[in-house]
Amino acid sequence: MCLAIPVQVKEVLPDHMAKVTLDGVSKIVSTALVDDVRPGDYLVLHVGYALAKIDPEEAERTLALIREAAAMGDAA
């Protein structure tokens, strides 16, 4: 099973790379597969590679579901 998660671009870097964040954690990722990446964009990230842009509302809904699932796992 694979999991791709939404992350927000904080800074576009040279060589098709970007600094992204998720819940305060920053990571440098490849944006080689996505065109016209800008700070503030949300990207779907899988193993260090941005696969596509995602609109902010969809990103927030997805992150809320992931947080909800994690909280249910913690309660078990």
mmJSON file of the N, C-alpha and C atoms, coordinates in Angstrom:
{"data_MODEL":{"atom_site":{
"group_PDB":["ATOM","ATOM","ATOM","ATOM","ATOM","ATOM","ATOM","ATOM","ATOM","ATOM","ATOM","ATOM","ATOM","ATOM","ATOM","ATOM","ATOM","ATOM","ATOM","ATOM","ATOM","ATOM","ATOM","ATOM","ATOM","ATOM","ATOM","ATOM","ATOM","ATOM","ATOM","ATOM","ATOM","ATOM","ATOM","ATOM","ATOM","ATOM","ATOM","ATOM","ATOM","ATOM","ATOM","ATOM","ATOM","ATOM","ATOM","ATOM","ATOM","ATOM","ATOM","ATOM","ATOM","ATOM","ATOM","ATOM","ATOM","ATOM","ATOM","ATOM","ATOM","ATOM","ATOM","ATOM","ATOM","ATOM","ATOM","ATOM","ATOM","ATOM","ATOM","ATOM","ATOM","ATOM","ATOM","ATOM","ATOM","ATOM","ATOM","ATOM","ATOM","ATOM","ATOM","ATOM","ATOM","ATOM","ATOM","ATOM","ATOM","ATOM","ATOM","ATOM","ATOM","ATOM","ATOM","ATOM","ATOM","ATOM","ATOM","ATOM","ATOM","ATOM","ATOM","ATOM","ATOM","ATOM","ATOM","ATOM","ATOM","ATOM","ATOM","ATOM","ATOM","ATOM","ATOM","ATOM","ATOM","ATOM","ATOM","ATOM","ATOM","ATOM","ATOM","ATOM","ATOM","ATOM","ATOM","ATOM","ATOM","ATOM","ATOM","ATOM","ATOM","ATOM","ATOM","ATOM","ATOM","ATOM","ATOM","ATOM","ATOM","ATOM","ATOM","ATOM","ATOM","ATOM","ATOM","ATOM","ATOM","ATOM","ATOM","ATOM","ATOM","ATOM","ATOM","ATOM","ATOM","ATOM","ATOM","ATOM","ATOM","ATOM","ATOM","ATOM","ATOM","ATOM","ATOM","ATOM","ATOM","ATOM","ATOM","ATOM","ATOM","ATOM","ATOM","ATOM","ATOM","ATOM","ATOM","ATOM","ATOM","ATOM","ATOM","ATOM","ATOM","ATOM","ATOM","ATOM","ATOM","ATOM","ATOM","ATOM","ATOM","ATOM","ATOM","ATOM","ATOM","ATOM","ATOM","ATOM","ATOM","ATOM","ATOM","ATOM","ATOM","ATOM","ATOM","ATOM","ATOM","ATOM","ATOM","ATOM","ATOM","ATOM","ATOM","ATOM","ATOM","ATOM","ATOM","ATOM","ATOM","ATOM","ATOM","ATOM","ATOM","ATOM","ATOM","ATOM"],
"id":[1,2,3,4,5,6,7,8,9,10,11,12,13,14,15,16,17,18,19,20,21,22,23,24,25,26,27,28,29,30,31,32,33,34,35,36,37,38,39,40,41,42,43,44,45,46,47,48,49,50,51,52,53,54,55,56,57,58,59,60,61,62,63,64,65,66,67,68,69,70,71,72,73,74,75,76,77,78,79,80,81,82,83,84,85,86,87,88,89,90,91,92,93,94,95,96,97,98,99,100,101,102,103,104,105,106,107,108,109,110,111,112,113,114,115,116,117,118,119,120,121,122,123,124,125,126,127,128,129,130,131,132,133,134,135,136,137,138,139,140,141,142,143,144,145,146,147,148,149,150,151,152,153,154,155,156,157,158,159,160,161,162,163,164,165,166,167,168,169,170,171,172,173,174,175,176,177,178,179,180,181,182,183,184,185,186,187,188,189,190,191,192,193,194,195,196,197,198,199,200,201,202,203,204,205,206,207,208,209,210,211,212,213,214,215,216,217,218,219,220,221,222,223,224,225,226,227,228],
"type_symbol":["N","C","C","N","C","C","N","C","C","N","C","C","N","C","C","N","C","C","N","C","C","N","C","C","N","C","C","N","C","C","N","C","C","N","C","C","N","C","C","N","C","C","N","C","C","N","C","C","N","C","C","N","C","C","N","C","C","N","C","C","N","C","C","N","C","C","N","C","C","N","C","C","N","C","C","N","C","C","N","C","C","N","C","C","N","C","C","N","C","C","N","C","C","N","C","C","N","C","C","N","C","C","N","C","C","N","C","C","N","C","C","N","C","C","N","C","C","N","C","C","N","C","C","N","C","C","N","C","C","N","C","C","N","C","C","N","C","C","N","C","C","N","C","C","N","C","C","N","C","C","N","C","C","N","C","C","N","C","C","N","C","C","N","C","C","N","C","C","N","C","C","N","C","C","N","C","C","N","C","C","N","C","C","N","C","C","N","C","C","N","C","C","N","C","C","N","C","C","N","C","C","N","C","C","N","C","C","N","C","C","N","C","C","N","C","C","N","C","C","N","C","C","N","C","C","N","C","C"],
"label_atom_id":["N","CA","C","N","CA","C","N","CA","C","N","CA","C","N","CA","C","N","CA","C","N","CA","C","N","CA","C","N","CA","C","N","CA","C","N","CA","C","N","CA","C","N","CA","C","N","CA","C","N","CA","C","N","CA","C","N","CA","C","N","CA","C","N","CA","C","N","CA","C","N","CA","C","N","CA","C","N","CA","C","N","CA","C","N","CA","C","N","CA","C","N","CA","C","N","CA","C","N","CA","C","N","CA","C","N","CA","C","N","CA","C","N","CA","C","N","CA","C","N","CA","C","N","CA","C","N","CA","C","N","CA","C","N","CA","C","N","CA","C","N","CA","C","N","CA","C","N","CA","C","N","CA","C","N","CA","C","N","CA","C","N","CA","C","N","CA","C","N","CA","C","N","CA","C","N","CA","C","N","CA","C","N","CA","C","N","CA","C","N","CA","C","N","CA","C","N","CA","C","N","CA","C","N","CA","C","N","CA","C","N","CA","C","N","CA","C","N","CA","C","N","CA","C","N","CA","C","N","CA","C","N","CA","C","N","CA","C","N","CA","C","N","CA","C","N","CA","C","N","CA","C","N","CA","C","N","CA","C","N","CA","C","N","CA","C"],
"label_alt_id":[null,null,null,null,null,null,null,null,null,null,null,null,null,null,null,null,null,null,null,null,null,null,null,null,null,null,null,null,null,null,null,null,null,null,null,null,null,null,null,null,null,null,null,null,null,null,null,null,null,null,null,null,null,null,null,null,null,null,null,null,null,null,null,null,null,null,null,null,null,null,null,null,null,null,null,null,null,null,null,null,null,null,null,null,null,null,null,null,null,null,null,null,null,null,null,null,null,null,null,null,null,null,null,null,null,null,null,null,null,null,null,null,null,null,null,null,null,null,null,null,null,null,null,null,null,null,null,null,null,null,null,null,null,null,null,null,null,null,null,null,null,null,null,null,null,null,null,null,null,null,null,null,null,null,null,null,null,null,null,null,null,null,null,null,null,null,null,null,null,null,null,null,null,null,null,null,null,null,null,null,null,null,null,null,null,null,null,null,null,null,null,null,null,null,null,null,null,null,null,null,null,null,null,null,null,null,null,null,null,null,null,null,null,null,null,null,null,null,null,null,null,null,null,null,null,null,null,null],
"label_comp_id":["MET","MET","MET","CYS","CYS","CYS","LEU","LEU","LEU","ALA","ALA","ALA","ILE","ILE","ILE","PRO","PRO","PRO","VAL","VAL","VAL","GLN","GLN","GLN","VAL","VAL","VAL","LYS","LYS","LYS","GLU","GLU","GLU","VAL","VAL","VAL","LEU","LEU","LEU","PRO","PRO","PRO","ASP","ASP","ASP","HIS","HIS","HIS","MET","MET","MET","ALA","ALA","ALA","LYS","LYS","LYS","VAL","VAL","VAL","THR","THR","THR","LEU","LEU","LEU","ASP","ASP","ASP","GLY","GLY","GLY","VAL","VAL","VAL","SER","SER","SER","LYS","LYS","LYS","ILE","ILE","ILE","VAL","VAL","VAL","SER","SER","SER","THR","THR","THR","ALA","ALA","ALA","LEU","LEU","LEU","VAL","VAL","VAL","ASP","ASP","ASP","ASP","ASP","ASP","VAL","VAL","VAL","ARG","ARG","ARG","PRO","PRO","PRO","GLY","GLY","GLY","ASP","ASP","ASP","TYR","TYR","TYR","LEU","LEU","LEU","VAL","VAL","VAL","LEU","LEU","LEU","HIS","HIS","HIS","VAL","VAL","VAL","GLY","GLY","GLY","TYR","TYR","TYR","ALA","ALA","ALA","LEU","LEU","LEU","ALA","ALA","ALA","LYS","LYS","LYS","ILE","ILE","ILE","ASP","ASP","ASP","PRO","PRO","PRO","GLU","GLU","GLU","GLU","GLU","GLU","ALA","ALA","ALA","GLU","GLU","GLU","ARG","ARG","ARG","THR","THR","THR","LEU","LEU","LEU","ALA","ALA","ALA","LEU","LEU","LEU","ILE","ILE","ILE","ARG","ARG","ARG","GLU","GLU","GLU","ALA","ALA","ALA","ALA","ALA","ALA","ALA","ALA","ALA","MET","MET","MET","GLY","GLY","GLY","ASP","ASP","ASP","ALA","ALA","ALA","ALA","ALA","ALA"],
"label_asym_id":["A","A","A","A","A","A","A","A","A","A","A","A","A","A","A","A","A","A","A","A","A","A","A","A","A","A","A","A","A","A","A","A","A","A","A","A","A","A","A","A","A","A","A","A","A","A","A","A","A","A","A","A","A","A","A","A","A","A","A","A","A","A","A","A","A","A","A","A","A","A","A","A","A","A","A","A","A","A","A","A","A","A","A","A","A","A","A","A","A","A","A","A","A","A","A","A","A","A","A","A","A","A","A","A","A","A","A","A","A","A","A","A","A","A","A","A","A","A","A","A","A","A","A","A","A","A","A","A","A","A","A","A","A","A","A","A","A","A","A","A","A","A","A","A","A","A","A","A","A","A","A","A","A","A","A","A","A","A","A","A","A","A","A","A","A","A","A","A","A","A","A","A","A","A","A","A","A","A","A","A","A","A","A","A","A","A","A","A","A","A","A","A","A","A","A","A","A","A","A","A","A","A","A","A","A","A","A","A","A","A","A","A","A","A","A","A","A","A","A","A","A","A","A","A","A","A","A","A"],
"label_entity_id":["1","1","1","1","1","1","1","1","1","1","1","1","1","1","1","1","1","1","1","1","1","1","1","1","1","1","1","1","1","1","1","1","1","1","1","1","1","1","1","1","1","1","1","1","1","1","1","1","1","1","1","1","1","1","1","1","1","1","1","1","1","1","1","1","1","1","1","1","1","1","1","1","1","1","1","1","1","1","1","1","1","1","1","1","1","1","1","1","1","1","1","1","1","1","1","1","1","1","1","1","1","1","1","1","1","1","1","1","1","1","1","1","1","1","1","1","1","1","1","1","1","1","1","1","1","1","1","1","1","1","1","1","1","1","1","1","1","1","1","1","1","1","1","1","1","1","1","1","1","1","1","1","1","1","1","1","1","1","1","1","1","1","1","1","1","1","1","1","1","1","1","1","1","1","1","1","1","1","1","1","1","1","1","1","1","1","1","1","1","1","1","1","1","1","1","1","1","1","1","1","1","1","1","1","1","1","1","1","1","1","1","1","1","1","1","1","1","1","1","1","1","1","1","1","1","1","1","1"],
"label_seq_id":[1,1,1,2,2,2,3,3,3,4,4,4,5,5,5,6,6,6,7,7,7,8,8,8,9,9,9,10,10,10,11,11,11,12,12,12,13,13,13,14,14,14,15,15,15,16,16,16,17,17,17,18,18,18,19,19,19,20,20,20,21,21,21,22,22,22,23,23,23,24,24,24,25,25,25,26,26,26,27,27,27,28,28,28,29,29,29,30,30,30,31,31,31,32,32,32,33,33,33,34,34,34,35,35,35,36,36,36,37,37,37,38,38,38,39,39,39,40,40,40,41,41,41,42,42,42,43,43,43,44,44,44,45,45,45,46,46,46,47,47,47,48,48,48,49,49,49,50,50,50,51,51,51,52,52,52,53,53,53,54,54,54,55,55,55,56,56,56,57,57,57,58,58,58,59,59,59,60,60,60,61,61,61,62,62,62,63,63,63,64,64,64,65,65,65,66,66,66,67,67,67,68,68,68,69,69,69,70,70,70,71,71,71,72,72,72,73,73,73,74,74,74,75,75,75,76,76,76],
"pdbx_PDB_ins_code":[null,null,null,null,null,null,null,null,null,null,null,null,null,null,null,null,null,null,null,null,null,null,null,null,null,null,null,null,null,null,null,null,null,null,null,null,null,null,null,null,null,null,null,null,null,null,null,null,null,null,null,null,null,null,null,null,null,null,null,null,null,null,null,null,null,null,null,null,null,null,null,null,null,null,null,null,null,null,null,null,null,null,null,null,null,null,null,null,null,null,null,null,null,null,null,null,null,null,null,null,null,null,null,null,null,null,null,null,null,null,null,null,null,null,null,null,null,null,null,null,null,null,null,null,null,null,null,null,null,null,null,null,null,null,null,null,null,null,null,null,null,null,null,null,null,null,null,null,null,null,null,null,null,null,null,null,null,null,null,null,null,null,null,null,null,null,null,null,null,null,null,null,null,null,null,null,null,null,null,null,null,null,null,null,null,null,null,null,null,null,null,null,null,null,null,null,null,null,null,null,null,null,null,null,null,null,null,null,null,null,null,null,null,null,null,null,null,null,null,null,null,null,null,null,null,null,null,null],
"Cartn_x":[0.838,0.0,0.888,0.518,1.259,0.434,1.123,0.458,1.109,0.311,0.779,0.04,0.755,0.159,0.313,-0.648,-0.52,0.489,1.318,2.28,2.209,2.608,2.582,3.997,4.151,5.445,5.736,6.874,7.31,8.337,9.154,10.206,10.535,10.643,11.083,12.6,13.265,14.72,15.208,16.495,17.029,16.918,17.088,17.167,15.902,14.738,13.448,13.268,13.642,13.478,12.666,12.063,11.307,11.379,11.26,11.14,9.645,9.165,7.747,7.59,6.367,6.098,4.8,4.767,3.562,3.583,2.614,2.522,3.825,4.475,5.683,6.968,6.879,8.065,8.425,9.67,10.132,10.938,10.844,11.575,11.872,12.997,13.342,12.906,12.126,11.574,11.799,11.688,11.791,10.451,10.505,9.308,9.448,10.347,10.635,9.412,8.444,7.272,6.1,6.255,5.154,5.613,4.78,5.117,4.669,5.421,5.043,4.718,5.626,5.448,5.805,4.939,5.142,4.93,5.553,5.296,3.794,3.306,1.886,1.114,1.657,0.995,0.971,-0.06,-0.094,0.238,1.074,1.485,1.161,0.894,0.748,2.142,2.622,3.999,4.02,4.906,5.109,6.604,7.148,8.571,9.528,9.268,10.184,9.956,8.94,8.634,7.232,7.132,5.819,5.223,3.999,3.354,2.394,1.757,0.755,0.439,-0.142,-0.692,-2.077,-2.484,-3.812,-4.347,-5.655,-6.175,-6.186,-6.066,-5.933,-7.079,-8.304,-9.444,-9.35,-9.003,-8.845,-7.686,-6.6,-5.451,-5.865,-6.594,-7.021,-7.992,-8.901,-9.822,-9.051,-8.088,-7.288,-6.474,-5.846,-5.056,-5.935,-7.149,-8.072,-8.426,-8.648,-8.958,-7.768,-6.57,-5.372,-5.216,-5.43,-5.331,-6.394,-7.605,-8.689,-8.354,-7.844,-7.454,-6.33,-5.374,-4.281,-4.802,-5.761,-6.321,-7.083,-7.781,-8.499,-7.518,-6.385,-5.35,-4.73,-4.584,-4.03,-4.984,-6.302,-7.302,-7.442,-7.006,-7.179,-6.212],
"Cartn_y":[-1.17,0.0,1.24,2.228,3.48,4.603,5.576,6.73,7.99,8.871,10.191,11.215,12.223,13.202,14.619,15.492,16.888,17.621,18.434,19.288,20.675,21.69,23.057,23.525,24.137,24.672,25.954,25.998,27.198,27.972,27.261,27.913,27.059,27.705,27.021,27.141,26.019,25.965,25.637,25.827,25.475,23.973,23.632,22.236,21.442,22.059,21.379,20.805,21.587,21.188,22.267,21.884,22.838,22.432,23.425,23.185,23.177,22.089,21.942,21.694,21.909,21.647,20.872,20.119,19.417,19.403,20.041,20.124,20.574,21.572,22.138,21.412,20.307,19.557,19.968,20.386,20.8,19.703,19.665,18.661,19.247,18.877,19.256,18.109,18.442,17.418,17.79,16.795,17.015,17.473,18.506,18.975,18.757,17.886,17.663,17.184,16.576,16.028,16.998,18.195,19.161,20.494,21.075,22.356,23.538,24.623,25.92,25.881,25.335,25.262,26.615,27.088,28.387,28.256,29.151,29.153,29.294,28.518,28.516,27.394,26.84,25.708,24.5,23.677,22.364,21.324,20.363,19.285,17.957,16.95,15.587,14.981,14.531,14.044,12.55,11.866,10.429,10.156,9.612,9.263,10.316,11.575,12.643,13.292,12.848,13.406,13.997,15.232,15.845,15.236,14.737,14.084,15.002,15.932,16.81,17.952,19.011,20.081,19.654,20.186,19.917,21.238,21.468,22.751,22.767,23.952,24.06,23.417,23.536,22.947,21.421,20.832,19.368,18.921,19.691,19.367,19.368,20.392,20.478,19.352,19.014,17.886,16.579,16.365,15.134,15.082,16.197,16.229,16.013,16.558,16.348,14.871,14.198,12.755,11.949,12.313,11.608,11.808,13.045,13.315,12.54,12.483,11.748,10.252,9.69,8.275,8.021,8.938,8.792,8.853,9.742,9.867,8.603,7.997,6.74,5.629,5.627,4.624,4.808,6.049,6.339,5.917,5.983,5.651,4.146,3.392,1.925,1.267],
"Cartn_z":[0.0,0.0,0.0,-0.789,-0.875,-0.271,0.272,0.848,0.315,-0.238,-0.66,0.189,0.634,1.548,1.006,1.311,0.905,1.792,1.151,1.853,1.227,1.982,1.459,1.134,-0.024,-0.455,0.313,0.946,1.655,0.839,0.055,-0.716,-1.933,-3.085,-4.298,-4.369,-4.597,-4.626,-6.04,-6.301,-7.625,-7.92,-9.188,-9.64,-9.364,-9.538,-9.364,-7.957,-6.97,-5.578,-4.865,-3.732,-2.923,-1.459,-0.594,0.844,1.139,1.724,2.05,3.54,4.041,5.451,5.611,6.683,7.119,8.633,9.247,10.71,11.357,10.754,11.324,10.974,10.271,9.862,8.437,8.229,6.904,6.242,4.909,4.141,2.769,2.198,0.835,-0.074,-1.111,-1.99,-3.456,-4.319,-5.752,-6.314,-7.157,-7.859,-9.366,-9.774,-11.189,-11.977,-11.308,-12.002,-12.061,-11.475,-11.386,-11.973,-12.824,-13.447,-12.592,-12.699,-12.144,-10.649,-9.862,-8.406,-7.798,-6.889,-6.244,-4.729,-3.954,-2.516,-2.248,-1.286,-0.955,-1.623,-2.72,-3.384,-2.463,-2.637,-1.993,-3.038,-2.64,-3.519,-2.867,-3.683,-3.191,-3.223,-2.065,-1.91,-1.647,-2.359,-2.14,-2.195,-1.148,-0.984,-1.535,-1.182,-1.542,-2.892,-3.612,-4.928,-4.942,-5.384,-5.587,-6.849,-6.749,-7.887,-8.624,-7.902,-8.512,-7.554,-8.114,-7.275,-6.811,-5.671,-5.129,-4.587,-4.73,-4.253,-2.72,-2.124,-0.664,0.107,-0.384,0.324,0.364,-0.761,-0.813,0.071,0.076,0.93,2.392,2.823,4.225,4.586,3.688,3.961,4.117,3.244,3.308,4.595,4.953,6.189,7.417,7.401,8.52,8.655,7.539,7.581,8.101,7.686,8.166,9.668,10.138,11.584,12.363,11.808,12.454,12.552,11.496,11.494,12.497,12.578,13.549,14.976,15.229,16.571,16.959,16.015,16.316,16.624,15.927,16.194,17.554,17.995,19.318,20.428,20.147,21.151,21.345,20.375,20.45,21.392],
"occupancy":[1.0,1.0,1.0,1.0,1.0,1.0,1.0,1.0,1.0,1.0,1.0,1.0,1.0,1.0,1.0,1.0,1.0,1.0,1.0,1.0,1.0,1.0,1.0,1.0,1.0,1.0,1.0,1.0,1.0,1.0,1.0,1.0,1.0,1.0,1.0,1.0,1.0,1.0,1.0,1.0,1.0,1.0,1.0,1.0,1.0,1.0,1.0,1.0,1.0,1.0,1.0,1.0,1.0,1.0,1.0,1.0,1.0,1.0,1.0,1.0,1.0,1.0,1.0,1.0,1.0,1.0,1.0,1.0,1.0,1.0,1.0,1.0,1.0,1.0,1.0,1.0,1.0,1.0,1.0,1.0,1.0,1.0,1.0,1.0,1.0,1.0,1.0,1.0,1.0,1.0,1.0,1.0,1.0,1.0,1.0,1.0,1.0,1.0,1.0,1.0,1.0,1.0,1.0,1.0,1.0,1.0,1.0,1.0,1.0,1.0,1.0,1.0,1.0,1.0,1.0,1.0,1.0,1.0,1.0,1.0,1.0,1.0,1.0,1.0,1.0,1.0,1.0,1.0,1.0,1.0,1.0,1.0,1.0,1.0,1.0,1.0,1.0,1.0,1.0,1.0,1.0,1.0,1.0,1.0,1.0,1.0,1.0,1.0,1.0,1.0,1.0,1.0,1.0,1.0,1.0,1.0,1.0,1.0,1.0,1.0,1.0,1.0,1.0,1.0,1.0,1.0,1.0,1.0,1.0,1.0,1.0,1.0,1.0,1.0,1.0,1.0,1.0,1.0,1.0,1.0,1.0,1.0,1.0,1.0,1.0,1.0,1.0,1.0,1.0,1.0,1.0,1.0,1.0,1.0,1.0,1.0,1.0,1.0,1.0,1.0,1.0,1.0,1.0,1.0,1.0,1.0,1.0,1.0,1.0,1.0,1.0,1.0,1.0,1.0,1.0,1.0,1.0,1.0,1.0,1.0,1.0,1.0,1.0,1.0,1.0,1.0,1.0,1.0],
"B_iso_or_equiv":[0.0,0.0,0.0,0.0,0.0,0.0,0.0,0.0,0.0,0.0,0.0,0.0,0.0,0.0,0.0,0.0,0.0,0.0,0.0,0.0,0.0,0.0,0.0,0.0,0.0,0.0,0.0,0.0,0.0,0.0,0.0,0.0,0.0,0.0,0.0,0.0,0.0,0.0,0.0,0.0,0.0,0.0,0.0,0.0,0.0,0.0,0.0,0.0,0.0,0.0,0.0,0.0,0.0,0.0,0.0,0.0,0.0,0.0,0.0,0.0,0.0,0.0,0.0,0.0,0.0,0.0,0.0,0.0,0.0,0.0,0.0,0.0,0.0,0.0,0.0,0.0,0.0,0.0,0.0,0.0,0.0,0.0,0.0,0.0,0.0,0.0,0.0,0.0,0.0,0.0,0.0,0.0,0.0,0.0,0.0,0.0,0.0,0.0,0.0,0.0,0.0,0.0,0.0,0.0,0.0,0.0,0.0,0.0,0.0,0.0,0.0,0.0,0.0,0.0,0.0,0.0,0.0,0.0,0.0,0.0,0.0,0.0,0.0,0.0,0.0,0.0,0.0,0.0,0.0,0.0,0.0,0.0,0.0,0.0,0.0,0.0,0.0,0.0,0.0,0.0,0.0,0.0,0.0,0.0,0.0,0.0,0.0,0.0,0.0,0.0,0.0,0.0,0.0,0.0,0.0,0.0,0.0,0.0,0.0,0.0,0.0,0.0,0.0,0.0,0.0,0.0,0.0,0.0,0.0,0.0,0.0,0.0,0.0,0.0,0.0,0.0,0.0,0.0,0.0,0.0,0.0,0.0,0.0,0.0,0.0,0.0,0.0,0.0,0.0,0.0,0.0,0.0,0.0,0.0,0.0,0.0,0.0,0.0,0.0,0.0,0.0,0.0,0.0,0.0,0.0,0.0,0.0,0.0,0.0,0.0,0.0,0.0,0.0,0.0,0.0,0.0,0.0,0.0,0.0,0.0,0.0,0.0,0.0,0.0,0.0,0.0,0.0,0.0],
"pdbx_formal_charge":[null,null,null,null,null,null,null,null,null,null,null,null,null,null,null,null,null,null,null,null,null,null,null,null,null,null,null,null,null,null,null,null,null,null,null,null,null,null,null,null,null,null,null,null,null,null,null,null,null,null,null,null,null,null,null,null,null,null,null,null,null,null,null,null,null,null,null,null,null,null,null,null,null,null,null,null,null,null,null,null,null,null,null,null,null,null,null,null,null,null,null,null,null,null,null,null,null,null,null,null,null,null,null,null,null,null,null,null,null,null,null,null,null,null,null,null,null,null,null,null,null,null,null,null,null,null,null,null,null,null,null,null,null,null,null,null,null,null,null,null,null,null,null,null,null,null,null,null,null,null,null,null,null,null,null,null,null,null,null,null,null,null,null,null,null,null,null,null,null,null,null,null,null,null,null,null,null,null,null,null,null,null,null,null,null,null,null,null,null,null,null,null,null,null,null,null,null,null,null,null,null,null,null,null,null,null,null,null,null,null,null,null,null,null,null,null,null,null,null,null,null,null,null,null,null,null,null,null],
"auth_seq_id":[1,1,1,2,2,2,3,3,3,4,4,4,5,5,5,6,6,6,7,7,7,8,8,8,9,9,9,10,10,10,11,11,11,12,12,12,13,13,13,14,14,14,15,15,15,16,16,16,17,17,17,18,18,18,19,19,19,20,20,20,21,21,21,22,22,22,23,23,23,24,24,24,25,25,25,26,26,26,27,27,27,28,28,28,29,29,29,30,30,30,31,31,31,32,32,32,33,33,33,34,34,34,35,35,35,36,36,36,37,37,37,38,38,38,39,39,39,40,40,40,41,41,41,42,42,42,43,43,43,44,44,44,45,45,45,46,46,46,47,47,47,48,48,48,49,49,49,50,50,50,51,51,51,52,52,52,53,53,53,54,54,54,55,55,55,56,56,56,57,57,57,58,58,58,59,59,59,60,60,60,61,61,61,62,62,62,63,63,63,64,64,64,65,65,65,66,66,66,67,67,67,68,68,68,69,69,69,70,70,70,71,71,71,72,72,72,73,73,73,74,74,74,75,75,75,76,76,76],
"auth_comp_id":["MET","MET","MET","CYS","CYS","CYS","LEU","LEU","LEU","ALA","ALA","ALA","ILE","ILE","ILE","PRO","PRO","PRO","VAL","VAL","VAL","GLN","GLN","GLN","VAL","VAL","VAL","LYS","LYS","LYS","GLU","GLU","GLU","VAL","VAL","VAL","LEU","LEU","LEU","PRO","PRO","PRO","ASP","ASP","ASP","HIS","HIS","HIS","MET","MET","MET","ALA","ALA","ALA","LYS","LYS","LYS","VAL","VAL","VAL","THR","THR","THR","LEU","LEU","LEU","ASP","ASP","ASP","GLY","GLY","GLY","VAL","VAL","VAL","SER","SER","SER","LYS","LYS","LYS","ILE","ILE","ILE","VAL","VAL","VAL","SER","SER","SER","THR","THR","THR","ALA","ALA","ALA","LEU","LEU","LEU","VAL","VAL","VAL","ASP","ASP","ASP","ASP","ASP","ASP","VAL","VAL","VAL","ARG","ARG","ARG","PRO","PRO","PRO","GLY","GLY","GLY","ASP","ASP","ASP","TYR","TYR","TYR","LEU","LEU","LEU","VAL","VAL","VAL","LEU","LEU","LEU","HIS","HIS","HIS","VAL","VAL","VAL","GLY","GLY","GLY","TYR","TYR","TYR","ALA","ALA","ALA","LEU","LEU","LEU","ALA","ALA","ALA","LYS","LYS","LYS","ILE","ILE","ILE","ASP","ASP","ASP","PRO","PRO","PRO","GLU","GLU","GLU","GLU","GLU","GLU","ALA","ALA","ALA","GLU","GLU","GLU","ARG","ARG","ARG","THR","THR","THR","LEU","LEU","LEU","ALA","ALA","ALA","LEU","LEU","LEU","ILE","ILE","ILE","ARG","ARG","ARG","GLU","GLU","GLU","ALA","ALA","ALA","ALA","ALA","ALA","ALA","ALA","ALA","MET","MET","MET","GLY","GLY","GLY","ASP","ASP","ASP","ALA","ALA","ALA","ALA","ALA","ALA"],
"auth_asym_id":["A","A","A","A","A","A","A","A","A","A","A","A","A","A","A","A","A","A","A","A","A","A","A","A","A","A","A","A","A","A","A","A","A","A","A","A","A","A","A","A","A","A","A","A","A","A","A","A","A","A","A","A","A","A","A","A","A","A","A","A","A","A","A","A","A","A","A","A","A","A","A","A","A","A","A","A","A","A","A","A","A","A","A","A","A","A","A","A","A","A","A","A","A","A","A","A","A","A","A","A","A","A","A","A","A","A","A","A","A","A","A","A","A","A","A","A","A","A","A","A","A","A","A","A","A","A","A","A","A","A","A","A","A","A","A","A","A","A","A","A","A","A","A","A","A","A","A","A","A","A","A","A","A","A","A","A","A","A","A","A","A","A","A","A","A","A","A","A","A","A","A","A","A","A","A","A","A","A","A","A","A","A","A","A","A","A","A","A","A","A","A","A","A","A","A","A","A","A","A","A","A","A","A","A","A","A","A","A","A","A","A","A","A","A","A","A","A","A","A","A","A","A","A","A","A","A","A","A"],
"auth_atom_id":["N","CA","C","N","CA","C","N","CA","C","N","CA","C","N","CA","C","N","CA","C","N","CA","C","N","CA","C","N","CA","C","N","CA","C","N","CA","C","N","CA","C","N","CA","C","N","CA","C","N","CA","C","N","CA","C","N","CA","C","N","CA","C","N","CA","C","N","CA","C","N","CA","C","N","CA","C","N","CA","C","N","CA","C","N","CA","C","N","CA","C","N","CA","C","N","CA","C","N","CA","C","N","CA","C","N","CA","C","N","CA","C","N","CA","C","N","CA","C","N","CA","C","N","CA","C","N","CA","C","N","CA","C","N","CA","C","N","CA","C","N","CA","C","N","CA","C","N","CA","C","N","CA","C","N","CA","C","N","CA","C","N","CA","C","N","CA","C","N","CA","C","N","CA","C","N","CA","C","N","CA","C","N","CA","C","N","CA","C","N","CA","C","N","CA","C","N","CA","C","N","CA","C","N","CA","C","N","CA","C","N","CA","C","N","CA","C","N","CA","C","N","CA","C","N","CA","C","N","CA","C","N","CA","C","N","CA","C","N","CA","C","N","CA","C","N","CA","C","N","CA","C","N","CA","C","N","CA","C","N","CA","C","N","CA","C"],
"pdbx_PDB_model_num":[1,1,1,1,1,1,1,1,1,1,1,1,1,1,1,1,1,1,1,1,1,1,1,1,1,1,1,1,1,1,1,1,1,1,1,1,1,1,1,1,1,1,1,1,1,1,1,1,1,1,1,1,1,1,1,1,1,1,1,1,1,1,1,1,1,1,1,1,1,1,1,1,1,1,1,1,1,1,1,1,1,1,1,1,1,1,1,1,1,1,1,1,1,1,1,1,1,1,1,1,1,1,1,1,1,1,1,1,1,1,1,1,1,1,1,1,1,1,1,1,1,1,1,1,1,1,1,1,1,1,1,1,1,1,1,1,1,1,1,1,1,1,1,1,1,1,1,1,1,1,1,1,1,1,1,1,1,1,1,1,1,1,1,1,1,1,1,1,1,1,1,1,1,1,1,1,1,1,1,1,1,1,1,1,1,1,1,1,1,1,1,1,1,1,1,1,1,1,1,1,1,1,1,1,1,1,1,1,1,1,1,1,1,1,1,1,1,1,1,1,1,1,1,1,1,1,1,1]
}}}
